Amino acid sequence: MKVLMWVASILCLLLLVGCQFRPTETMSLLDEKIAVIHIAKSKGIGEMNEDILISFKDKQSLDIFEKAIKTAVKEPGKVNVLEPEYDVMVEYKSKEGGLPVHALHLWLGKEKEKSTFMYMMDDYIYHTSPQMTSKLRKLILSE
């Protein structure tokens, strides 16, 4: 009987621990080199402002943006949010051309807060870490 209780306890513990490590969905980009990232003041959800404020082409800045986007974690359920602050356009390097531009909205968090990304034509939001917000703030607000 003690063995059965011990096995049941271990199984319950494993079940609880397993639920804590459910897979998280993150944003994705194409498996291509990024050529440039453009930032514009947003005109609202579903619209892309083509009046560019800032463009980033240097490797360090592109790496920061790529990491921020690819590590942003999807929030469960569809979310109703305020109008975005920025539009982000991710352009890729391609010899043949014809690669799509990833269009994203960005709500830039304050220091020590998460920032929020959303694909332009989607209803789901993705949060960055506060550390990524700090790096994004340095890039966007210093220009």
PyMOL CGO cylinders between C-alpha atoms (Angstrom):
from pymol import cmd
from pymol.cgo import CYLINDER

trace = [
    CYLINDER, 0.00, 0.00, 0.00, 2.87, 2.37, 0.81, 0.3, 1, 1, 1, 1, 1, 1,
    CYLINDER, 2.87, 2.37, 0.81, 4.41, 1.70, -2.59, 0.3, 1, 1, 1, 1, 1, 1,
    CYLINDER, 4.41, 1.70, -2.59, 1.12, 2.53, -4.34, 0.3, 1, 1, 1, 1, 1, 1,
    CYLINDER, 1.12, 2.53, -4.34, 0.81, 5.82, -2.42, 0.3, 1, 1, 1, 1, 1, 1,
    CYLINDER, 0.81, 5.82, -2.42, 4.43, 6.65, -3.19, 0.3, 1, 1, 1, 1, 1, 1,
    CYLINDER, 4.43, 6.65, -3.19, 3.93, 5.99, -6.94, 0.3, 1, 1, 1, 1, 1, 1,
    CYLINDER, 3.93, 5.99, -6.94, 0.68, 8.01, -6.96, 0.3, 1, 1, 1, 1, 1, 1,
    CYLINDER, 0.68, 8.01, -6.96, 2.43, 10.92, -5.23, 0.3, 1, 1, 1, 1, 1, 1,
    CYLINDER, 2.43, 10.92, -5.23, 5.29, 10.88, -7.77, 0.3, 1, 1, 1, 1, 1, 1,
    CYLINDER, 5.29, 10.88, -7.77, 2.83, 10.79, -10.69, 0.3, 1, 1, 1, 1, 1, 1,
    CYLINDER, 2.83, 10.79, -10.69, 0.88, 13.75, -9.29, 0.3, 1, 1, 1, 1, 1, 1,
    CYLINDER, 0.88, 13.75, -9.29, 4.09, 15.69, -8.78, 0.3, 1, 1, 1, 1, 1, 1,
    CYLINDER, 4.09, 15.69, -8.78, 5.21, 14.98, -12.35, 0.3, 1, 1, 1, 1, 1, 1,
    CYLINDER, 5.21, 14.98, -12.35, 1.83, 16.05, -13.68, 0.3, 1, 1, 1, 1, 1, 1,
    CYLINDER, 1.83, 16.05, -13.68, 1.99, 19.35, -11.78, 0.3, 1, 1, 1, 1, 1, 1,
    CYLINDER, 1.99, 19.35, -11.78, 5.56, 20.03, -12.87, 0.3, 1, 1, 1, 1, 1, 1,
    CYLINDER, 5.56, 20.03, -12.87, 4.74, 19.12, -16.47, 0.3, 1, 1, 1, 1, 1, 1,
    CYLINDER, 4.74, 19.12, -16.47, 1.90, 21.64, -16.57, 0.3, 1, 1, 1, 1, 1, 1,
    CYLINDER, 1.90, 21.64, -16.57, 4.32, 24.40, -15.58, 0.3, 1, 1, 1, 1, 1, 1,
    CYLINDER, 4.32, 24.40, -15.58, 6.48, 23.71, -18.63, 0.3, 1, 1, 1, 1, 1, 1,
    CYLINDER, 6.48, 23.71, -18.63, 3.81, 23.87, -21.31, 0.3, 1, 1, 1, 1, 1, 1,
    CYLINDER, 3.81, 23.87, -21.31, 5.26, 24.93, -24.66, 0.3, 1, 1, 1, 1, 1, 1,
    CYLINDER, 5.26, 24.93, -24.66, 5.01, 28.63, -25.39, 0.3, 1, 1, 1, 1, 1, 1,
    CYLINDER, 5.01, 28.63, -25.39, 4.38, 30.03, -28.81, 0.3, 1, 1, 1, 1, 1, 1,
    CYLINDER, 4.38, 30.03, -28.81, 6.70, 32.76, -30.01, 0.3, 1, 1, 1, 1, 1, 1,
    CYLINDER, 6.70, 32.76, -30.01, 6.70, 35.02, -33.05, 0.3, 1, 1, 1, 1, 1, 1,
    CYLINDER, 6.70, 35.02, -33.05, 8.49, 33.90, -36.16, 0.3, 1, 1, 1, 1, 1, 1,
    CYLINDER, 8.49, 33.90, -36.16, 10.30, 35.50, -39.05, 0.3, 1, 1, 1, 1, 1, 1,
    CYLINDER, 10.30, 35.50, -39.05, 11.53, 34.07, -42.34, 0.3, 1, 1, 1, 1, 1, 1,
    CYLINDER, 11.53, 34.07, -42.34, 14.74, 32.02, -42.30, 0.3, 1, 1, 1, 1, 1, 1,
    CYLINDER, 14.74, 32.02, -42.30, 16.42, 34.73, -44.35, 0.3, 1, 1, 1, 1, 1, 1,
    CYLINDER, 16.42, 34.73, -44.35, 18.90, 37.48, -43.52, 0.3, 1, 1, 1, 1, 1, 1,
    CYLINDER, 18.90, 37.48, -43.52, 17.23, 40.71, -42.46, 0.3, 1, 1, 1, 1, 1, 1,
    CYLINDER, 17.23, 40.71, -42.46, 18.29, 43.64, -44.63, 0.3, 1, 1, 1, 1, 1, 1,
    CYLINDER, 18.29, 43.64, -44.63, 16.62, 46.52, -42.82, 0.3, 1, 1, 1, 1, 1, 1,
    CYLINDER, 16.62, 46.52, -42.82, 14.05, 47.26, -40.15, 0.3, 1, 1, 1, 1, 1, 1,
    CYLINDER, 14.05, 47.26, -40.15, 11.95, 50.39, -40.55, 0.3, 1, 1, 1, 1, 1, 1,
    CYLINDER, 11.95, 50.39, -40.55, 10.07, 52.09, -37.72, 0.3, 1, 1, 1, 1, 1, 1,
    CYLINDER, 10.07, 52.09, -37.72, 7.16, 54.48, -38.24, 0.3, 1, 1, 1, 1, 1, 1,
    CYLINDER, 7.16, 54.48, -38.24, 4.58, 56.11, -35.98, 0.3, 1, 1, 1, 1, 1, 1,
    CYLINDER, 4.58, 56.11, -35.98, 1.51, 53.91, -36.16, 0.3, 1, 1, 1, 1, 1, 1,
    CYLINDER, 1.51, 53.91, -36.16, -1.74, 54.97, -37.80, 0.3, 1, 1, 1, 1, 1, 1,
    CYLINDER, -1.74, 54.97, -37.80, -3.64, 52.24, -35.99, 0.3, 1, 1, 1, 1, 1, 1,
    CYLINDER, -3.64, 52.24, -35.99, -4.24, 48.51, -35.95, 0.3, 1, 1, 1, 1, 1, 1,
    CYLINDER, -4.24, 48.51, -35.95, -4.36, 46.98, -39.40, 0.3, 1, 1, 1, 1, 1, 1,
    CYLINDER, -4.36, 46.98, -39.40, -2.70, 49.96, -41.09, 0.3, 1, 1, 1, 1, 1, 1,
    CYLINDER, -2.70, 49.96, -41.09, 0.97, 50.37, -41.97, 0.3, 1, 1, 1, 1, 1, 1,
    CYLINDER, 0.97, 50.37, -41.97, 2.43, 53.88, -41.99, 0.3, 1, 1, 1, 1, 1, 1,
    CYLINDER, 2.43, 53.88, -41.99, 5.04, 54.15, -44.72, 0.3, 1, 1, 1, 1, 1, 1,
    CYLINDER, 5.04, 54.15, -44.72, 6.42, 57.49, -43.45, 0.3, 1, 1, 1, 1, 1, 1,
    CYLINDER, 6.42, 57.49, -43.45, 9.60, 56.02, -41.97, 0.3, 1, 1, 1, 1, 1, 1,
    CYLINDER, 9.60, 56.02, -41.97, 11.03, 57.62, -38.81, 0.3, 1, 1, 1, 1, 1, 1,
    CYLINDER, 11.03, 57.62, -38.81, 14.04, 55.38, -38.32, 0.3, 1, 1, 1, 1, 1, 1,
    CYLINDER, 14.04, 55.38, -38.32, 15.72, 52.61, -40.31, 0.3, 1, 1, 1, 1, 1, 1,
    CYLINDER, 15.72, 52.61, -40.31, 18.19, 50.12, -38.87, 0.3, 1, 1, 1, 1, 1, 1,
    CYLINDER, 18.19, 50.12, -38.87, 20.71, 48.36, -41.10, 0.3, 1, 1, 1, 1, 1, 1,
    CYLINDER, 20.71, 48.36, -41.10, 23.63, 47.67, -38.76, 0.3, 1, 1, 1, 1, 1, 1,
    CYLINDER, 23.63, 47.67, -38.76, 24.09, 44.08, -37.59, 0.3, 1, 1, 1, 1, 1, 1,
    CYLINDER, 24.09, 44.08, -37.59, 23.89, 44.86, -33.87, 0.3, 1, 1, 1, 1, 1, 1,
    CYLINDER, 23.89, 44.86, -33.87, 20.53, 46.67, -34.17, 0.3, 1, 1, 1, 1, 1, 1,
    CYLINDER, 20.53, 46.67, -34.17, 19.12, 44.02, -36.51, 0.3, 1, 1, 1, 1, 1, 1,
    CYLINDER, 19.12, 44.02, -36.51, 20.18, 41.29, -34.07, 0.3, 1, 1, 1, 1, 1, 1,
    CYLINDER, 20.18, 41.29, -34.07, 18.42, 43.06, -31.20, 0.3, 1, 1, 1, 1, 1, 1,
    CYLINDER, 18.42, 43.06, -31.20, 15.19, 43.43, -33.16, 0.3, 1, 1, 1, 1, 1, 1,
    CYLINDER, 15.19, 43.43, -33.16, 15.35, 39.86, -34.43, 0.3, 1, 1, 1, 1, 1, 1,
    CYLINDER, 15.35, 39.86, -34.43, 15.83, 38.49, -30.91, 0.3, 1, 1, 1, 1, 1, 1,
    CYLINDER, 15.83, 38.49, -30.91, 13.09, 40.71, -29.49, 0.3, 1, 1, 1, 1, 1, 1,
    CYLINDER, 13.09, 40.71, -29.49, 10.63, 39.50, -32.12, 0.3, 1, 1, 1, 1, 1, 1,
    CYLINDER, 10.63, 39.50, -32.12, 11.58, 35.82, -32.07, 0.3, 1, 1, 1, 1, 1, 1,
    CYLINDER, 11.58, 35.82, -32.07, 11.50, 35.58, -28.27, 0.3, 1, 1, 1, 1, 1, 1,
    CYLINDER, 11.50, 35.58, -28.27, 8.22, 37.48, -27.80, 0.3, 1, 1, 1, 1, 1, 1,
    CYLINDER, 8.22, 37.48, -27.80, 5.73, 35.08, -26.19, 0.3, 1, 1, 1, 1, 1, 1,
    CYLINDER, 5.73, 35.08, -26.19, 2.12, 34.80, -27.32, 0.3, 1, 1, 1, 1, 1, 1,
    CYLINDER, 2.12, 34.80, -27.32, -0.55, 35.71, -24.81, 0.3, 1, 1, 1, 1, 1, 1,
    CYLINDER, -0.55, 35.71, -24.81, -3.48, 33.30, -24.66, 0.3, 1, 1, 1, 1, 1, 1,
    CYLINDER, -3.48, 33.30, -24.66, -6.76, 34.37, -26.22, 0.3, 1, 1, 1, 1, 1, 1,
    CYLINDER, -6.76, 34.37, -26.22, -7.52, 37.29, -28.48, 0.3, 1, 1, 1, 1, 1, 1,
    CYLINDER, -7.52, 37.29, -28.48, -6.81, 40.61, -26.86, 0.3, 1, 1, 1, 1, 1, 1,
    CYLINDER, -6.81, 40.61, -26.86, -8.40, 44.01, -27.32, 0.3, 1, 1, 1, 1, 1, 1,
    CYLINDER, -8.40, 44.01, -27.32, -5.63, 46.61, -27.09, 0.3, 1, 1, 1, 1, 1, 1,
    CYLINDER, -5.63, 46.61, -27.09, -5.15, 50.35, -27.51, 0.3, 1, 1, 1, 1, 1, 1,
    CYLINDER, -5.15, 50.35, -27.51, -3.76, 51.79, -30.72, 0.3, 1, 1, 1, 1, 1, 1,
    CYLINDER, -3.76, 51.79, -30.72, -0.10, 50.83, -31.29, 0.3, 1, 1, 1, 1, 1, 1,
    CYLINDER, -0.10, 50.83, -31.29, 2.70, 53.34, -30.95, 0.3, 1, 1, 1, 1, 1, 1,
    CYLINDER, 2.70, 53.34, -30.95, 4.87, 52.11, -33.81, 0.3, 1, 1, 1, 1, 1, 1,
    CYLINDER, 4.87, 52.11, -33.81, 4.75, 50.12, -37.01, 0.3, 1, 1, 1, 1, 1, 1,
    CYLINDER, 4.75, 50.12, -37.01, 7.72, 47.85, -37.66, 0.3, 1, 1, 1, 1, 1, 1,
    CYLINDER, 7.72, 47.85, -37.66, 8.60, 46.65, -41.16, 0.3, 1, 1, 1, 1, 1, 1,
    CYLINDER, 8.60, 46.65, -41.16, 11.10, 43.80, -41.46, 0.3, 1, 1, 1, 1, 1, 1,
    CYLINDER, 11.10, 43.80, -41.46, 12.67, 43.59, -44.94, 0.3, 1, 1, 1, 1, 1, 1,
    CYLINDER, 12.67, 43.59, -44.94, 14.81, 40.63, -45.98, 0.3, 1, 1, 1, 1, 1, 1,
    CYLINDER, 14.81, 40.63, -45.98, 17.89, 40.28, -48.20, 0.3, 1, 1, 1, 1, 1, 1,
    CYLINDER, 17.89, 40.28, -48.20, 17.16, 38.30, -51.32, 0.3, 1, 1, 1, 1, 1, 1,
    CYLINDER, 17.16, 38.30, -51.32, 18.99, 37.88, -54.59, 0.3, 1, 1, 1, 1, 1, 1,
    CYLINDER, 18.99, 37.88, -54.59, 15.79, 36.95, -56.39, 0.3, 1, 1, 1, 1, 1, 1,
    CYLINDER, 15.79, 36.95, -56.39, 13.58, 39.46, -54.58, 0.3, 1, 1, 1, 1, 1, 1,
    CYLINDER, 13.58, 39.46, -54.58, 9.94, 38.80, -53.94, 0.3, 1, 1, 1, 1, 1, 1,
    CYLINDER, 9.94, 38.80, -53.94, 10.26, 38.09, -50.23, 0.3, 1, 1, 1, 1, 1, 1,
    CYLINDER, 10.26, 38.09, -50.23, 7.42, 39.51, -48.16, 0.3, 1, 1, 1, 1, 1, 1,
    CYLINDER, 7.42, 39.51, -48.16, 7.89, 42.30, -45.66, 0.3, 1, 1, 1, 1, 1, 1,
    CYLINDER, 7.89, 42.30, -45.66, 6.83, 41.36, -42.15, 0.3, 1, 1, 1, 1, 1, 1,
    CYLINDER, 6.83, 41.36, -42.15, 4.51, 44.09, -40.89, 0.3, 1, 1, 1, 1, 1, 1,
    CYLINDER, 4.51, 44.09, -40.89, 4.20, 44.34, -37.11, 0.3, 1, 1, 1, 1, 1, 1,
    CYLINDER, 4.20, 44.34, -37.11, 2.74, 46.74, -34.58, 0.3, 1, 1, 1, 1, 1, 1,
    CYLINDER, 2.74, 46.74, -34.58, 4.74, 47.66, -31.48, 0.3, 1, 1, 1, 1, 1, 1,
    CYLINDER, 4.74, 47.66, -31.48, 3.71, 49.00, -28.11, 0.3, 1, 1, 1, 1, 1, 1,
    CYLINDER, 3.71, 49.00, -28.11, 7.03, 50.04, -26.56, 0.3, 1, 1, 1, 1, 1, 1,
    CYLINDER, 7.03, 50.04, -26.56, 6.99, 49.40, -22.83, 0.3, 1, 1, 1, 1, 1, 1,
    CYLINDER, 6.99, 49.40, -22.83, 8.42, 51.68, -20.20, 0.3, 1, 1, 1, 1, 1, 1,
    CYLINDER, 8.42, 51.68, -20.20, 11.68, 50.80, -18.44, 0.3, 1, 1, 1, 1, 1, 1,
    CYLINDER, 11.68, 50.80, -18.44, 11.43, 47.46, -16.61, 0.3, 1, 1, 1, 1, 1, 1,
    CYLINDER, 11.43, 47.46, -16.61, 8.16, 46.62, -18.39, 0.3, 1, 1, 1, 1, 1, 1,
    CYLINDER, 8.16, 46.62, -18.39, 7.35, 44.27, -21.23, 0.3, 1, 1, 1, 1, 1, 1,
    CYLINDER, 7.35, 44.27, -21.23, 6.78, 45.55, -24.75, 0.3, 1, 1, 1, 1, 1, 1,
    CYLINDER, 6.78, 45.55, -24.75, 4.11, 44.16, -27.03, 0.3, 1, 1, 1, 1, 1, 1,
    CYLINDER, 4.11, 44.16, -27.03, 4.29, 43.07, -30.66, 0.3, 1, 1, 1, 1, 1, 1,
    CYLINDER, 4.29, 43.07, -30.66, 1.43, 42.07, -32.92, 0.3, 1, 1, 1, 1, 1, 1,
    CYLINDER, 1.43, 42.07, -32.92, 1.40, 40.88, -36.52, 0.3, 1, 1, 1, 1, 1, 1,
    CYLINDER, 1.40, 40.88, -36.52, -0.40, 43.58, -38.49, 0.3, 1, 1, 1, 1, 1, 1,
    CYLINDER, -0.40, 43.58, -38.49, -3.25, 41.34, -39.60, 0.3, 1, 1, 1, 1, 1, 1,
    CYLINDER, -3.25, 41.34, -39.60, -3.70, 39.34, -36.40, 0.3, 1, 1, 1, 1, 1, 1,
    CYLINDER, -3.70, 39.34, -36.40, -5.63, 39.49, -33.14, 0.3, 1, 1, 1, 1, 1, 1,
    CYLINDER, -5.63, 39.49, -33.14, -2.97, 38.02, -30.87, 0.3, 1, 1, 1, 1, 1, 1,
    CYLINDER, -2.97, 38.02, -30.87, -0.29, 39.86, -28.94, 0.3, 1, 1, 1, 1, 1, 1,
    CYLINDER, -0.29, 39.86, -28.94, 3.22, 38.77, -28.02, 0.3, 1, 1, 1, 1, 1, 1,
    CYLINDER, 3.22, 38.77, -28.02, 5.18, 40.13, -25.05, 0.3, 1, 1, 1, 1, 1, 1,
    CYLINDER, 5.18, 40.13, -25.05, 8.92, 40.72, -24.89, 0.3, 1, 1, 1, 1, 1, 1,
    CYLINDER, 8.92, 40.72, -24.89, 10.94, 40.54, -21.70, 0.3, 1, 1, 1, 1, 1, 1,
    CYLINDER, 10.94, 40.54, -21.70, 11.67, 43.76, -19.78, 0.3, 1, 1, 1, 1, 1, 1,
    CYLINDER, 11.67, 43.76, -19.78, 15.34, 43.33, -20.79, 0.3, 1, 1, 1, 1, 1, 1,
    CYLINDER, 15.34, 43.33, -20.79, 14.38, 43.38, -24.48, 0.3, 1, 1, 1, 1, 1, 1,
    CYLINDER, 14.38, 43.38, -24.48, 12.23, 46.46, -23.86, 0.3, 1, 1, 1, 1, 1, 1,
    CYLINDER, 12.23, 46.46, -23.86, 15.30, 48.23, -22.48, 0.3, 1, 1, 1, 1, 1, 1,
    CYLINDER, 15.30, 48.23, -22.48, 17.30, 47.40, -25.61, 0.3, 1, 1, 1, 1, 1, 1,
    CYLINDER, 17.30, 47.40, -25.61, 14.47, 48.43, -27.93, 0.3, 1, 1, 1, 1, 1, 1,
    CYLINDER, 14.47, 48.43, -27.93, 14.01, 51.70, -26.06, 0.3, 1, 1, 1, 1, 1, 1,
    CYLINDER, 14.01, 51.70, -26.06, 17.70, 52.52, -26.45, 0.3, 1, 1, 1, 1, 1, 1,
    CYLINDER, 17.70, 52.52, -26.45, 17.49, 51.93, -30.21, 0.3, 1, 1, 1, 1, 1, 1,
    CYLINDER, 17.49, 51.93, -30.21, 14.19, 53.63, -30.97, 0.3, 1, 1, 1, 1, 1, 1,
    CYLINDER, 14.19, 53.63, -30.97, 14.26, 56.57, -28.56, 0.3, 1, 1, 1, 1, 1, 1,
    CYLINDER, 14.26, 56.57, -28.56, 17.91, 57.47, -29.09, 0.3, 1, 1, 1, 1, 1, 1,
    CYLINDER, 17.91, 57.47, -29.09, 17.47, 58.13, -32.79, 0.3, 1, 1, 1, 1, 1, 1,
]
cmd.load_cgo(trace, "trace")
